[in-house]
Amino acid sequence: MDKDSLTELSSETFWKDENDVNLALSSVYARLQYAALSWQVPNFSALSDEGDRGPYATMAQGIIEPNNGNIQGIYTALYQAIGDCNIFLANVDRVAMDETAKNTFIGEVKFIRALSYFQLSEFFGGVVITDQPLTLENSKLPRSSKEEVVSFILGELDEAINLLPDIAYNGHAVRGTAQALKGKVLLYNGNFPGAATALEQVITGGHFALDPNLKDVFIDGTQESSPEILFSVRFLAPNNIHDARTGMDVYFGTWFSVAALPIQSFVDSFGCIDGLPTDESPLYHPDRPYENRDPRLDLSVLYLGKPWPGKPDGFDGFSYGVNFTPNGLAIEKFLNKSRFPATENPAEPSDQDWVVIRYADVLLMYAEALNEASGPSSTALEAINAVRQRPSTALPALDDGLTQVQLREAIRQERKIELAFEGLRYFDLKRWGTIETVLPTVQNILGDYKRFLSHQYLWPIPEAARNNNYLLEQNPGY
């Protein structure tokens, strides 16, 4: 009477050959496509000084509760990714296959497990560490400390670095991918010398470079071969797309009522092409505010009057349906203009890869790590100037002679502009300890000031997770 399921895979019958291993690896990578952690990441802009609206707008008003569905979704998605990693690593040795290929696969999965735990630690602090498939015996575990989680992440990354090939990114994690994440983890946790060392290995490895045209990093058709991408969540039409009804182009380019939108104060923080802020540059004209600006403003933001497909007189603030943006601004950085006018159930669905780590971020993190570890240097200045002077940006180089404080502010400003809407600003403000002072000065689209309370550096452990595991202690303040 015991029969194998006709609809579900079984661990007892599945792990037979290398084809099964490849299928399992694909399943691990697919977990990264969870919308809130891939193509909808620009919504995190509402949690910082970049934007407003979207699913996190209420949280930006200081209303963060354990029963928040967005928090629950992210927590669950990350543990599902970790669960698939654990299953893969517990079973892959059952398959007879080429050892080099097997070790590469193990390195990729250990990287993904480390990435998932890093994201959990940035949202929630210390979390439950589990590196084995869950059973009745190990399903109820207490939280580890943040320090223990970071130590586990770094151990995973060191193993991944040893196992992964030292080649250019090809859609799978490679050695430089793991080295970059290690540098990021160390930087975010205050180990500046260690971060500089890890990031320098990426730079000297020679497999990555700035893309001459920044827009090419984000658009399908060009990003697949971009030398700037170290890791991305990949999509491919017609079957592996963002969403059958919408996707990134419709969501951020048409559905203005539900997506994050830029706010004017953030747009105003982009300087001019002479490298000066708008209140100092002779090139700035208030009656023509978008002329002579940092080219990354035009790349990142859709504004009134800007030429746009399907809009004969330029963008007018309205979508192609009933939505409109109340301040005339929208996020353009990740939109594919060839798909506009963009409508629901598009004939050409969105399949832009979501870029998780790129070389410009590596250079800016490297400059920051060097400056924090030992003060200003020509090496740190060279790294930030490389980002500023890519051909599509072509801003003047920063001058020598900056103090540590001045270079720190220059790096932070460069991160703000270069990485706009990529989901990093919120975490930058938190790790710098400036979010409590920055956010209360920011007005949303309705003119209300944002709020950030001292305990909100960490999100609450979701109520549903604590109901399932009585050993989970809640973060303070919730």
Residue pairs with C-beta under 8 A, 6 or more apart in sequence:
4 10
4 13
11 87
11 91
14 20
14 24
14 91
15 21
15 24
15 91
15 92
15 94
15 95
16 95
17 95
17 96
17 97
18 95
18 97
18 98
18 101
20 95
21 92
21 95
21 97
21 102
21 105
24 84
24 87
24 88
24 91
24 92
25 88
25 105
25 108
25 109
27 84
28 81
28 84
28 85
28 88
28 108
28 109
28 112
29 112
29 233
29 234
31 77
31 80
31 81
31 84
31 112
32 38
32 81
32 112
32 115
32 233
33 233
33 235
34 73
34 74
34 77
34 81
35 242
35 243
36 43
36 55
36 70
36 73
36 74
36 77
37 74
37 77
37 78
37 119
37 233
38 233
38 242
38 354
39 233
39 235
39 242
39 247
39 248
39 251
39 334
39 350
39 352
39 354
40 55
40 248
40 251
41 354
41 422
41 423
42 51
42 252
42 259
42 260
42 331
42 333
42 334
42 421
42 422
42 423
43 54
43 55
43 56
43 259
43 260
44 56
44 260
44 423
44 425
44 426
45 51
45 52
45 54
45 260
45 262
45 331
45 421
45 423
45 425
45 426
46 52
46 53
46 54
46 55
46 56
46 57
46 59
46 60
46 260
47 56
47 59
47 60
47 426
48 425
48 426
48 429
48 435
48 438
48 439
49 263
49 265
49 266
49 425
49 429
49 438
49 439
49 442
49 450
50 260
50 262
50 263
50 266
50 420
50 421
50 425
51 260
51 261
51 262
51 263
51 266
51 331
51 421
52 60
52 260
52 261
52 263
52 444
52 445
52 446
53 256
53 257
53 258
53 259
53 260
53 261
53 445
54 258
54 259
54 260
54 261
55 70
55 258
56 70
56 260
57 260
57 444
59 68
59 70
60 439
60 444
60 450
60 451
61 448
61 450
61 451
62 450
62 451
62 452
62 453
62 456
64 71
64 456
64 459
64 460
64 478
65 460
65 478
66 460
66 461
66 462
66 463
66 466
66 474
66 478
67 462
67 463
67 464
68 460
68 462
71 123
71 459
71 460
71 462
72 462
72 463
72 464
72 465
74 119
74 123
75 120
75 123
75 124
75 461
75 462
75 465
76 462
76 465
78 116
78 117
78 119
78 120
79 116
79 120
81 112
81 113
81 116
82 113
82 116
82 117
82 130
83 133
83 134
85 109
85 110
85 112
85 113
85 116
86 113
86 130
86 131
86 132
86 133
86 134
87 133
88 105
88 109
89 106
89 109
89 110
89 113
89 131
90 132
90 133
92 102
92 105
92 106
93 102
95 102
103 163
104 163
104 164
104 165
104 172
106 163
107 159
107 160
107 161
107 162
107 163
107 164
107 173
107 178
108 160
108 164
108 172
108 173
110 156
110 157
110 159
110 160
110 163
111 156
111 157
111 160
111 164
111 173
111 177
111 178
111 181
112 173
113 131
113 156
114 153
114 156
114 157
114 160
114 178
114 181
114 185
115 181
115 356
117 127
117 129
117 149
117 152
117 153
117 156
118 153
118 181
118 184
118 185
120 127
120 149
121 127
121 146
121 149
121 150
121 153
122 188
122 427
122 430
123 458
123 459
124 458
124 459
124 461
124 475
125 146
125 149
125 458
125 475
126 143
126 144
126 145
126 146
126 147
126 148
126 149
127 143
127 144
127 149
128 141
128 142
128 143
128 144
128 469
128 472
129 141
129 144
129 148
129 149
129 152
130 138
130 141
131 152
132 138
139 469
140 469
140 470
140 471
141 469
141 471
142 471
142 472
142 473
143 461
143 471
143 472
143 473
144 152
150 185
150 189
153 185
154 182
154 185
154 186
157 178
157 179
157 181
157 182
157 185
158 182
160 173
160 178
161 175
161 178
161 179
161 182
164 173
164 174
164 175
164 177
164 178
165 174
165 175
166 174
166 175
166 176
166 205
166 207
167 174
167 175
167 207
168 174
168 176
168 207
168 208
168 227
169 176
169 177
169 207
169 208
169 229
169 230
169 231
169 232
171 232
171 234
173 231
174 207
174 230
175 205
176 201
176 202
176 205
176 207
176 208
176 230
177 230
177 231
177 357
179 198
179 199
179 201
179 202
179 205
180 198
180 199
180 202
180 230
180 231
180 357
180 361
180 362
181 231
181 357
182 198
183 195
183 196
183 197
183 198
183 199
183 202
183 362
183 365
183 366
183 369
184 195
184 357
184 361
184 365
186 192
186 194
186 195
186 198
186 369
187 195
187 199
187 365
187 368
187 369
188 427
188 431
192 368
192 369
192 370
192 372
192 373
193 369
193 373
195 365
195 366
195 369
196 366
196 369
196 370
196 373
199 362
199 365
199 366
199 369
200 366
202 208
202 230
202 359
202 362
203 362
203 363
203 366
203 383
208 227
208 228
208 230
208 359
208 362
209 227
209 228
209 359
210 227
210 228
210 359
210 360
210 363
210 386
210 387
210 390
211 217
211 226
211 227
211 228
211 390
212 390
212 391
212 392
213 222
213 391
213 392
214 296
214 299
214 390
214 392
214 393
215 222
215 299
215 392
216 222
216 223
216 226
217 223
217 226
217 228
217 229
217 355
217 358
218 333
218 334
218 352
218 355
219 334
219 336
219 352
220 235
220 336
220 351
220 352
220 353
223 229
223 232
223 352
223 353
223 355
224 353
227 359
228 358
228 359
228 360
229 353
229 355
229 357
229 358
229 359
230 356
230 357
230 358
230 359
230 362
231 355
231 356
231 357
232 353
232 354
232 355
232 356
233 353
233 354
233 356
234 240
234 353
235 241
235 242
235 350
235 351
235 352
235 353
235 354
236 351
237 348
237 349
237 351
238 349
240 351
241 247
241 349
241 350
241 351
242 248
242 251
242 349
242 350
242 351
242 352
243 251
243 349
243 350
244 345
244 349
245 344
245 345
246 254
246 255
246 344
246 346
246 350
247 346
247 349
247 350
247 351
248 334
248 335
248 350
248 352
249 335
249 336
249 339
249 340
249 342
249 346
249 350
250 342
250 343
250 344
250 346
250 350
251 258
251 259
252 259
252 260
252 330
252 331
252 334
252 335
253 302
253 319
253 330
253 332
253 335
253 340
253 342
254 319
254 320
254 321
254 323
254 342
254 343
254 344
255 319
255 323
256 319
256 323
256 324
256 325
256 330
257 323
259 330
259 331
260 331
260 421
261 325
261 327
261 329
261 330
261 331
261 445
262 300
262 301
262 327
262 329
262 330
262 331
262 421
263 327
263 329
263 442
263 443
263 444
263 445
264 327
264 329
265 442
265 443
266 420
267 297
267 301
267 303
267 329
268 278
269 277
269 413
269 416
269 417
270 278
270 293
270 294
270 296
270 297
270 417
271 277
271 278
271 281
271 293
271 294
271 417
272 278
272 281
272 283
272 284
272 292
272 293
272 294
273 283
273 292
273 293
273 294
273 295
273 394
273 395
274 281
274 282
274 283
274 292
274 396
275 388
275 395
275 396
275 398
276 283
278 284
278 289
278 293
281 292
283 291
283 292
284 292
284 293
285 291
285 292
290 297
290 298
290 303
290 305
290 306
294 393
294 395
294 417
295 392
295 393
295 394
296 393
296 417
296 418
296 420
297 417
298 306
299 332
299 333
299 392
300 331
300 332
300 333
300 420
300 421
301 329
301 330
301 331
301 332
301 333
302 308
302 315
302 329
302 330
302 331
302 332
302 335
303 315
303 328
303 329
304 314
304 315
304 316
304 317
304 328
305 313
305 314
305 315
306 314
306 315
307 314
307 315
308 314
308 315
308 337
308 340
309 337
309 338
309 340
309 341
310 320
310 340
310 341
315 328
315 330
317 324
317 325
317 326
317 328
318 324
318 325
320 340
320 341
320 342
320 343
321 343
321 344
326 445
327 445
331 421
333 420
333 421
333 422
334 352
334 421
335 342
336 350
336 352
338 348
339 346
339 348
339 350
355 422
360 387
360 390
360 418
360 419
361 418
361 419
361 424
363 383
363 384
363 386
363 387
364 383
364 384
364 387
364 411
364 414
364 415
364 418
364 419
366 380
366 383
367 380
367 381
367 383
367 384
367 407
367 411
368 380
368 408
368 411
368 415
370 377
370 379
370 380
370 383
371 377
371 380
371 404
371 407
371 408
371 411
372 408
375 404
376 402
376 403
376 404
376 406
376 407
378 400
380 407
380 411
381 397
381 398
381 400
381 402
381 407
384 398
384 410
384 411
384 414
385 397
385 398
387 393
387 414
387 418
388 395
388 396
388 397
388 398
388 414
389 395
389 397
398 407
398 410
402 410
412 428
412 432
415 424
415 425
415 428
416 425
416 428
419 425
426 435
429 435
429 438
429 439
430 457
435 452
435 457
436 452
436 454
439 450
439 451
439 452
440 449
440 450
440 451
440 452
441 449
442 449
442 450
443 449
443 450
444 450
453 477
454 477
455 475
455 476
455 477
455 478
456 477
458 475
459 475
460 474
460 475
460 478
461 472
461 473
461 474
461 475
461 478
465 472
466 472
466 474
